[in-house]
Amino acid sequence: MGMLNQIEEPLERGTDPNNLFAGLEEVKGFALGVSGGPDSMALMALFAQWRKRTEDERPAVVVAVDHGLRPEAAEECAYVSEVAEHFGLDARILRWRPAAGTAISQTTAREGRYRLVFETMRRHGLSHLLLAHHRDDQAETIVMRFLNGSGLDGMAGMARTTARDGVVIVRPLLEFSKAELRAWLDRAGLASFDDPSNLDARHERTRIRQLMPLLAEAGGTVEAITRFSERCVRAGDALETIAKRLTTDHFKIDAFGFGTLSFQPVADAPAEIRIRVLRRAIEAVCGVRELRLERLERAQSSLFDLDSPGLTLSGCRFNRHDDVVTICREARNLPRLPRQLSPGDDIVWDNRFRVVVAGDAQAELSITPLGETGWEEASGQFDALPDVPVDARPSLPAVRRDKTLIVIPGLDAKLLADAGVSITFDVQRANAGEAPQEAPL
């Protein structure tokens, strides 16, 4: 095993290792996804080098996942743990086993990894996950997305920083090739493992990887593909700027969580801008990001070209009345079971409403959807409720004590103070920006 103090040279082209982890100065804690392969082992060694040079003492945990699919996996995870300890990093070996009847695939294994890693991060209070995706991974991802019919945003590839399920994912090594990382790791004297499943042609990424040399011979080198990706990023950023401005000017969110969109200004825009406005509206109202481009394409065409009076997409209901499109969260697929609330709780319900319970509030509170008959109950209990679209009412959150309704969104400050509970639409979440689609862990 190579010693950390032997790894003093930059990774490549005079790069300062500190720059690999630039922008992470205020992060509270890190997790590193390390499989034992050369890429992730290089990431761990580089992180440890940076940590030593900067005398960084923030929490950092190396996580290795044993899928149980290969007998060697346990030994590889143990090796990762040993190296992490050598570098002064904590390590956790996580064991993923699929539920009975679950078909084992790269997708199910990837989702299992994410779930286990995120759960571990939450237990340890870690906010940022570092992954070892590199330039070759980026090129493969772009080719895969192209062949699957992705749009411009998909061609942008993996971003250095993305968000998923409350975790910030950072990829510090995207500008470096696999060969550069392996050569650097060899100079460090660290062993690594090559997963034989990476050669299994049943997997899409493996087939694309085998295709890459042929593409390179035709001019489709990794450098050419990633340069194309950078230009897609530039074009996508320009389109997003226009869509954001249009959304800001013509889309509004009510305190009850429904949105209103001015029809004609959006209808007058090009189809690509309409798609981006619809995506932003869905994310704001329903708290989800619609990634399936073909669904957005059909929706924008139906709503703006075919003058449809309404449509449903991604849990949102769009209803047009003259020049106004009202966008509401559908009542289906809401949290079914009551969620118990305790004094001091601060939660986000259904990805939409922030619920804060005072520390001295009475216990035995629960939150559920208001439901089909709840608005009539609320109107009889609370004075001067504003006009709320019928479609938006059932999906509103309602806080009850036993069976008594005590709080819904939009009540005046005195009622909320008396109840010791506030419910506000999570505007900060709605305006948090984009979360590009994730690549495999």
Protein Blocks (a to p, Z undefined) as FASTA:
>chain_A
ZZfklmmbcfbghiafklmmgoilmpgbdcdddehiaklmmmmmmmmmmmmmnopabdcd
dddddehlafklmmmmmmmmmmmmmnopacddddddddehiacdfklmmmmmmmmmmmmm
mmnopabdcdfbdfklmmmmmmmmmmnopafklmnopafbdceehiacddfklmpcfklm
mmmmmmnopacdddfklmmmkbmklmmmmmmmmmmmnopafklmmmmmmmmmmmmmmmmm
mmmmmmmmmpccdfkopacddfklmmmpcfklmmmmmmmmmmmmnopacfblklmmmmmm
mmmmnopabdceehiacddehjaccddddfehpafbdcdddehiacdehhlaccdddfkb
cehiacddebjmlmmmmmmmpghiacddfklmmmpccddehjacfbdehiafklmmmnop
acdddfklmmnopcdddddZZ
